[in-house]
């Protein structure tokens, strides 16, 4: 099972796991599950527990200070617009708090405060919880970064064996669990810090991660890697830059590596999926292409024995080719994702979702990403995407139905059931039930009514 564990680590995290870390994970599997098989392995990966053994969480305040000097030099250009920053693979959050300290210090020296927000994520739920608490040991302050020690004094409370970040520094930071192999939630950043994690990625996953990060950058947005990583990093969508001896990467203007021709508009009564210009194989930023969703066709093909497998296999082969796949049918992508999720092939479903998200910002695709997380018991991430789905289309009742199942509070569940019932009345003609099991609308009406009155 060692090889299987290593392959699973690469498929889930995109890394080549250290053999000693694999041994530790195996011991944990036997201690907690009493056995080692694909089901128990999937459980520890989907829960995030495996990340605690396989990912490197080394971090401390103002690590590689040259990047924070660079950040300080960039801040004046954002005074009018504000700045959106992402700390990717943030570990326990020292980097995000260091960025916030630098900006807060900068704001004290200018007439009006520069608005900012920092998103910080990591695949390891345990270190994200540490980041939210903001409590660190003595080694979180080290010689590397000591030139900025004066910036930490107003924001770190001394404890007996470490430090606590003051609450006032947390107000502009959002910490969340996220996998680098998946696209970031819809947002565009001016600066992304992705330091000292690139070197752990397996070669075949590096472009995918860089594509996801590049897609999340604004035009002329900046990607900062670790000091020792820049020499080994090349990506066609990012230009290599050098400023004051700091090497970084910048997203050019109007980058359109794979611009596709437009096709005719679909009939107005057809539910459609729009292109958002993001993804693993990135289309250009031209006028949005619309991919049709025909519920009857999707339902018909899913009922066949072999067709869904054939369609999913064909699309995966096209995407694996790394060349531009040309026209991919929206119905076929929906069929493939639903089929692969049902089979438990989350890697295959995720690969197609990555590409579909590159073409789309509709409620259907957001819902499918929610299903991707929901079926892996990653309920916090699932709830986020169900909320996004409903925000895009309040008639899209499947997202409301799923939100009901995730609620533990009776009042919230009843409210969500009522909203989902309203959506069901408005969205019934589009036969959305095919996306969550294919039962009749009466089945979902009854289930929602039961939740509403209980």
C-alpha positions as CSV (number, residue, x, y, z in Angstrom):
1,X,0.0,0.0,0.0
2,X,3.0,2.3,0.2
3,X,2.9,3.0,-3.5
4,X,-0.9,3.6,-3.3
5,X,-0.5,6.0,-0.5
6,X,2.2,7.9,-2.4
7,X,0.1,8.1,-5.5
8,X,-2.9,9.2,-3.5
9,X,-0.8,12.0,-1.9
10,X,0.2,13.2,-5.3
11,X,-3.3,13.2,-6.7
12,X,-4.8,15.0,-3.7
13,X,-2.0,17.4,-2.8
14,X,0.1,17.5,-6.0
15,X,3.3,16.6,-4.0
16,X,5.9,13.9,-4.0
17,X,5.6,12.8,-0.4
18,X,8.6,11.9,1.7
19,X,8.8,8.2,2.4
20,X,9.2,8.8,6.1
21,X,6.0,10.9,6.1
22,X,4.2,8.1,4.3
23,X,5.3,5.7,7.1
24,X,4.0,8.0,9.7
25,X,0.7,8.3,7.9
26,X,0.5,4.5,7.6
27,X,0.9,4.2,11.4
28,X,-1.8,6.7,11.9
29,X,-4.1,4.8,9.6
30,X,-3.7,1.6,11.6
31,X,-3.9,3.3,15.0
32,X,-7.2,5.2,14.1
33,X,-8.9,2.9,11.5
34,X,-7.4,-0.5,12.4
35,X,-6.8,-1.2,8.7
36,X,-5.4,0.2,5.5
37,X,-7.5,0.1,2.4
38,X,-8.7,2.6,-0.3
39,X,-11.8,3.5,1.9
40,X,-9.8,4.3,5.0
41,X,-7.2,6.1,3.0
42,X,-9.8,8.2,1.2
43,X,-11.3,9.1,4.6
44,X,-8.1,10.5,6.1
45,X,-7.4,12.5,2.9
46,X,-10.9,13.9,2.6
47,X,-11.0,14.9,6.3
48,X,-7.7,16.8,5.9
49,X,-5.9,14.6,8.5
50,X,-3.4,13.3,5.9
51,X,-2.2,16.8,5.3
52,X,-0.9,17.0,8.8
53,X,1.6,14.3,8.0
54,X,2.5,15.1,4.4
55,X,2.7,18.9,4.1
56,X,5.5,21.1,5.4
57,X,4.2,23.9,7.7
58,X,7.4,25.8,8.4
59,X,6.6,29.5,8.9
60,X,7.5,32.5,11.1
61,X,7.1,36.2,11.1
62,X,8.8,38.2,8.3
63,X,10.5,35.2,6.8
64,X,12.6,36.3,3.8
65,X,12.4,40.0,4.7
66,X,13.4,41.2,1.2
67,X,9.8,40.4,0.1
68,X,8.3,42.6,2.7
69,X,10.6,45.5,1.7
70,X,9.3,44.9,-1.8
71,X,5.7,44.9,-0.6
72,X,6.3,48.2,1.3
73,X,7.6,49.8,-2.0
74,X,4.5,48.6,-3.9
75,X,1.9,50.0,-1.5
76,X,1.9,53.6,-2.7
77,X,0.5,52.5,-6.1
78,X,-2.6,51.1,-4.3
79,X,-3.5,54.1,-2.2
80,X,-6.5,55.0,-4.4
81,X,-7.8,51.6,-5.2
82,X,-6.9,49.5,-2.2
83,X,-5.0,46.2,-2.4
84,X,-6.2,42.6,-2.4
85,X,-3.6,40.1,-1.3
86,X,-3.5,36.3,-1.1
87,X,-1.2,34.2,1.1
88,X,-1.3,30.8,-0.7
89,X,-0.1,27.7,1.2
90,X,-0.2,30.0,4.3
91,X,0.6,27.3,6.9
92,X,-0.2,28.6,10.3
93,X,-0.6,32.2,9.2
94,X,2.6,34.1,10.1
95,X,3.0,35.3,6.6
96,X,-0.5,36.7,6.4
97,X,-0.1,38.5,9.8
98,X,3.3,39.9,8.7
99,X,1.7,41.3,5.5
100,X,-1.0,42.9,7.7
101,X,1.6,44.4,10.1
102,X,3.5,45.9,7.1
103,X,0.3,47.5,5.7
104,X,-0.8,48.8,9.1
105,X,2.6,50.3,9.7
106,X,2.4,52.0,6.3
107,X,-1.1,53.3,7.0
108,X,0.2,55.1,10.2
109,X,2.5,57.2,8.0
110,X,-0.1,58.4,5.4
111,X,-3.0,60.8,5.6
112,X,-5.7,58.3,4.7
113,X,-5.6,54.6,5.3
114,X,-5.0,52.3,2.4
115,X,-7.9,49.7,2.2
116,X,-6.7,46.1,2.1
117,X,-7.8,42.6,2.5
118,X,-5.8,39.4,2.9
119,X,-7.1,35.9,2.0
120,X,-4.9,33.1,3.4
121,X,-5.4,29.4,2.8
122,X,-3.8,26.1,3.3
123,X,-4.9,22.5,2.7
124,X,-4.3,21.5,6.3
125,X,-7.3,22.3,8.5
126,X,-5.2,22.1,11.7
127,X,-2.8,24.8,10.8
128,X,-5.6,27.0,9.5
129,X,-7.2,26.7,12.9
130,X,-3.9,27.8,14.5
131,X,-3.8,30.8,12.2
132,X,-7.3,31.8,13.2
133,X,-6.4,31.6,16.9
134,X,-3.2,33.5,16.2
135,X,-1.2,31.8,19.0
136,X,2.5,31.0,18.3
137,X,5.5,29.6,20.0
138,X,8.8,31.4,20.7
139,X,10.3,30.2,17.4
140,X,7.8,32.3,15.4
141,X,10.2,35.2,15.9
142,X,13.7,34.5,14.4
143,X,16.8,36.2,13.3
144,X,15.6,36.1,9.7
145,X,13.2,38.9,9.7
146,X,14.6,40.7,12.8
147,X,15.0,43.9,10.8
148,X,11.2,44.1,11.0
149,X,10.9,43.1,14.7
150,X,9.8,46.6,15.6
151,X,6.7,46.1,13.5
152,X,5.6,43.1,15.6
153,X,5.6,44.8,19.0
154,X,2.2,46.5,18.7
155,X,0.5,43.4,17.4
156,X,2.0,40.5,19.4
157,X,1.1,39.9,23.1
158,X,3.8,38.1,25.0
159,X,2.7,34.8,26.6
160,X,4.7,32.6,28.9
161,X,5.9,30.4,26.0
162,X,5.1,32.4,22.9
163,X,2.9,35.1,21.5
164,X,-0.7,35.9,20.7
165,X,-1.8,38.1,17.7
166,X,-4.0,41.0,18.9
167,X,-7.6,40.8,17.5
168,X,-7.4,44.2,15.8
169,X,-4.9,42.7,13.3
170,X,-7.3,40.0,12.3
171,X,-10.1,42.2,11.0
172,X,-8.8,42.3,7.4
173,X,-7.7,38.7,7.1
174,X,-9.8,35.7,6.1
175,X,-8.3,32.2,6.7
176,X,-9.8,29.2,5.0
177,X,-9.0,25.6,3.9
178,X,-8.3,25.2,0.2
179,X,-6.3,22.9,-2.1
180,X,-3.8,24.4,-4.5
181,X,-5.0,21.9,-7.2
182,X,-8.4,23.5,-7.2
183,X,-9.3,27.0,-8.5
184,X,-9.6,29.7,-6.0
185,X,-13.1,31.1,-5.2
186,X,-14.0,33.9,-7.7
187,X,-11.8,36.9,-6.8
188,X,-8.9,38.7,-8.3
189,X,-5.8,39.6,-6.4
190,X,-3.2,42.3,-6.9
191,X,-0.5,40.3,-5.1
192,X,-0.2,36.6,-4.3
193,X,2.5,35.3,-1.9
194,X,3.2,31.6,-2.8
195,X,6.5,31.1,-1.1
196,X,8.5,27.9,-0.3
197,X,5.8,25.5,-1.4
198,X,6.4,25.3,-5.2
199,X,9.5,23.1,-4.6
200,X,7.3,20.4,-3.0
201,X,5.0,20.1,-6.0
202,X,5.5,17.1,-8.4
203,X,6.5,18.3,-11.9
204,X,3.3,17.3,-13.5
205,X,1.2,19.4,-11.1
206,X,3.3,22.6,-11.2
207,X,1.7,24.1,-14.3
208,X,-1.8,23.3,-12.9
209,X,-1.1,25.1,-9.6
210,X,0.5,28.1,-11.4
211,X,-2.5,28.2,-13.8
212,X,-4.9,28.4,-10.8
213,X,-2.8,31.1,-9.2
214,X,-2.4,33.1,-12.4
215,X,-6.1,32.9,-13.0
216,X,-6.7,34.5,-9.6
217,X,-4.4,37.5,-10.4
218,X,-5.6,40.8,-11.8
219,X,-3.9,42.0,-15.0
220,X,-0.4,43.1,-14.0
221,X,-0.9,41.3,-10.7
222,X,2.2,40.0,-9.0
223,X,3.2,36.5,-7.9
224,X,6.0,36.2,-5.3
225,X,7.7,32.9,-4.8
226,X,10.4,31.9,-2.3
227,X,13.9,33.3,-2.8
228,X,15.3,29.9,-3.7
229,X,12.4,28.9,-6.0
230,X,12.4,31.5,-8.7
231,X,15.2,29.9,-10.7
232,X,13.2,26.7,-11.2
233,X,9.9,28.3,-12.1
234,X,8.7,29.2,-15.6
235,X,5.1,29.6,-16.8
236,X,4.0,30.9,-20.1
237,X,1.2,33.1,-18.6
238,X,3.6,35.0,-16.3
239,X,6.5,37.4,-17.1
240,X,9.7,37.2,-15.1
241,X,10.6,40.5,-13.4
242,X,13.4,41.9,-11.3
243,X,13.0,45.0,-9.1
244,X,15.6,46.0,-6.5
245,X,17.1,42.5,-6.7
246,X,13.7,40.9,-5.9
247,X,12.7,38.4,-8.5
248,X,9.0,38.0,-9.0
249,X,6.4,37.2,-11.7
250,X,3.8,39.4,-13.2
251,X,0.6,38.7,-15.2
252,X,0.7,40.7,-18.5
253,X,-2.2,42.7,-19.8
254,X,-4.8,41.0,-22.1
255,X,-3.2,37.6,-22.0
256,X,-5.3,35.3,-24.2
257,X,-3.3,32.1,-24.8
258,X,-6.2,30.1,-26.2
259,X,-8.9,32.4,-27.6
260,X,-11.8,30.5,-29.1
261,X,-14.2,31.4,-31.8
262,X,-17.7,32.4,-30.7
263,X,-20.7,30.3,-31.6
264,X,-24.3,31.2,-32.0
265,X,-26.4,32.2,-29.0
266,X,-28.5,29.4,-27.6
267,X,-32.3,29.6,-27.4
268,X,-33.4,31.9,-24.6
269,X,-35.4,29.2,-22.8
270,X,-32.2,27.1,-22.5
271,X,-30.4,27.2,-19.2
272,X,-26.8,28.4,-20.0
273,X,-23.4,28.3,-18.5
274,X,-21.2,31.4,-19.0
275,X,-17.5,31.7,-19.4
276,X,-15.5,33.4,-16.7
277,X,-12.0,33.2,-18.3
278,X,-10.4,31.0,-15.7
279,X,-9.1,27.5,-15.5
280,X,-6.6,24.7,-16.0
281,X,-6.5,25.2,-19.8
282,X,-7.3,28.8,-20.0
283,X,-9.5,30.3,-22.7
284,X,-8.9,33.9,-23.7
285,X,-10.8,36.9,-22.2
286,X,-12.9,37.5,-25.2
287,X,-16.7,37.8,-25.2
288,X,-18.2,35.1,-23.0
289,X,-19.1,31.9,-24.7
290,X,-22.2,30.1,-23.5
291,X,-22.3,26.4,-23.0
292,X,-25.8,24.9,-23.0
293,X,-27.3,22.8,-20.3
294,X,-30.1,20.5,-21.6
295,X,-31.5,18.7,-18.5
296,X,-33.4,16.2,-20.6
297,X,-30.3,15.2,-22.6
298,X,-28.2,14.9,-19.5
299,X,-30.8,12.7,-17.8
300,X,-31.2,10.5,-20.9
301,X,-27.4,9.8,-21.2
302,X,-26.9,9.3,-17.5
303,X,-29.6,6.6,-17.6
304,X,-27.5,4.6,-20.2
305,X,-25.1,2.0,-19.0
306,X,-21.9,2.8,-20.9
307,X,-22.3,6.3,-22.5
308,X,-21.4,8.3,-19.4
309,X,-18.1,6.4,-18.9
310,X,-17.3,6.8,-22.6
311,X,-18.0,10.6,-22.5
312,X,-16.0,11.1,-19.3
313,X,-13.1,9.1,-20.6
314,X,-13.0,11.1,-23.9
315,X,-13.1,14.5,-22.1
316,X,-10.3,13.5,-19.6
317,X,-8.1,12.4,-22.5
318,X,-8.6,15.7,-24.2
319,X,-7.8,17.7,-21.1
320,X,-4.8,15.5,-20.3
321,X,-3.4,16.5,-23.7
322,X,-2.4,20.0,-22.4
323,X,-3.2,21.4,-25.9
324,X,-6.2,23.6,-26.3
325,X,-9.2,21.2,-26.3
326,X,-11.3,23.4,-28.6
327,X,-15.1,23.1,-28.3
328,X,-16.2,20.9,-25.4
329,X,-19.9,20.4,-25.0
330,X,-21.4,21.8,-21.8
331,X,-23.8,18.9,-21.4
332,X,-21.0,16.4,-21.8
333,X,-19.0,18.1,-19.1
334,X,-22.0,18.1,-16.7
335,X,-22.6,14.4,-17.5
336,X,-19.0,13.5,-16.9
337,X,-18.7,15.3,-13.6
338,X,-22.0,13.8,-12.3
339,X,-20.9,10.3,-13.4
340,X,-17.4,10.6,-12.0
341,X,-18.6,11.9,-8.7
342,X,-21.1,9.0,-8.4
343,X,-18.1,6.6,-9.1
344,X,-16.0,8.3,-6.4
345,X,-13.4,9.5,-8.9
346,X,-12.9,12.9,-7.4
347,X,-9.6,13.5,-9.2
348,X,-11.2,13.0,-12.6
349,X,-14.3,15.1,-11.7
350,X,-12.1,17.8,-10.3
351,X,-10.0,18.0,-13.5
352,X,-13.1,18.6,-15.6
353,X,-14.5,21.0,-13.1
354,X,-11.2,23.0,-13.2
355,X,-11.7,23.4,-17.0
356,X,-15.5,24.1,-16.7
357,X,-14.8,26.8,-14.2
358,X,-12.5,28.4,-16.7
359,X,-15.5,28.9,-18.9
360,X,-18.1,29.6,-16.4
361,X,-19.4,31.6,-13.4
362,X,-23.0,30.2,-13.4
363,X,-25.0,28.6,-10.6
364,X,-24.7,25.2,-12.1
365,X,-20.9,25.0,-12.1
366,X,-20.7,26.5,-8.6
367,X,-23.2,23.9,-7.4
368,X,-21.2,21.1,-9.0
369,X,-18.1,22.3,-7.2
370,X,-20.2,22.2,-4.0
371,X,-21.1,18.6,-4.8
372,X,-17.4,17.8,-5.3
373,X,-16.8,18.9,-1.7
374,X,-20.1,17.6,-0.2
375,X,-19.5,14.1,-1.4
376,X,-16.1,14.1,0.2
377,X,-17.5,15.3,3.5
378,X,-15.8,18.7,3.2
379,X,-18.9,20.5,4.3
380,X,-17.5,23.9,5.0
381,X,-16.2,24.2,1.4
382,X,-19.4,22.7,0.1
383,X,-21.5,25.3,1.9
384,X,-19.5,28.1,0.4
385,X,-20.1,27.0,-3.1
386,X,-23.8,26.3,-2.5
387,X,-24.2,29.8,-1.2
388,X,-22.4,31.1,-4.3
389,X,-24.7,29.1,-6.5
390,X,-27.8,30.5,-4.9
391,X,-26.4,34.0,-5.0
392,X,-26.1,33.7,-8.8
393,X,-29.6,32.2,-9.3
394,X,-32.1,32.2,-6.5
395,X,-34.3,29.8,-8.5
396,X,-31.6,27.2,-8.3
397,X,-33.2,25.2,-5.6
398,X,-30.8,22.2,-5.5
399,X,-28.2,24.4,-3.7
400,X,-30.9,25.4,-1.2
401,X,-31.8,21.8,-0.7
402,X,-28.2,20.9,0.1
403,X,-27.8,23.8,2.5
404,X,-30.8,22.5,4.4
405,X,-29.0,19.2,4.9
406,X,-25.9,21.0,6.2
407,X,-27.8,23.1,8.8
408,X,-27.7,22.0,12.4
409,X,-30.0,24.8,13.7
410,X,-33.7,24.2,13.4
411,X,-34.5,27.8,12.7
412,X,-31.9,28.0,10.0
413,X,-33.0,24.7,8.5
414,X,-36.6,25.9,8.3
415,X,-35.6,29.2,6.7
416,X,-33.4,27.4,4.1
417,X,-36.2,24.9,3.4
418,X,-38.6,27.7,2.7
419,X,-36.2,29.5,0.4
420,X,-35.5,26.2,-1.5
421,X,-39.2,25.6,-1.9
422,X,-39.6,29.0,-3.4
423,X,-36.7,28.2,-5.8
424,X,-38.3,24.9,-6.7
425,X,-41.4,26.7,-7.8
426,X,-39.5,29.0,-10.0
427,X,-36.9,26.5,-11.3
428,X,-39.0,23.4,-11.8
429,X,-39.2,23.9,-15.6
430,X,-35.4,23.5,-15.9
431,X,-35.5,20.0,-14.3
432,X,-32.7,20.7,-12.0
433,X,-33.5,17.5,-10.1
434,X,-31.2,15.6,-12.6
435,X,-28.2,17.2,-10.8
436,X,-29.0,15.7,-7.4
437,X,-30.3,12.3,-8.1
438,X,-33.0,12.4,-10.7
439,X,-36.0,12.0,-8.4
440,X,-39.3,13.8,-9.3
441,X,-39.9,17.4,-8.1
442,X,-42.6,16.0,-5.8
443,X,-39.9,14.0,-3.9
444,X,-37.9,17.2,-3.2
445,X,-41.0,19.2,-2.4
446,X,-42.0,16.6,0.2
447,X,-38.5,16.4,1.7
448,X,-38.3,20.2,1.9
449,X,-41.8,20.5,3.5
450,X,-40.8,18.0,6.1
451,X,-37.7,20.0,7.0
452,X,-39.8,23.2,7.1
453,X,-42.3,21.9,9.6
454,X,-40.2,19.7,11.8
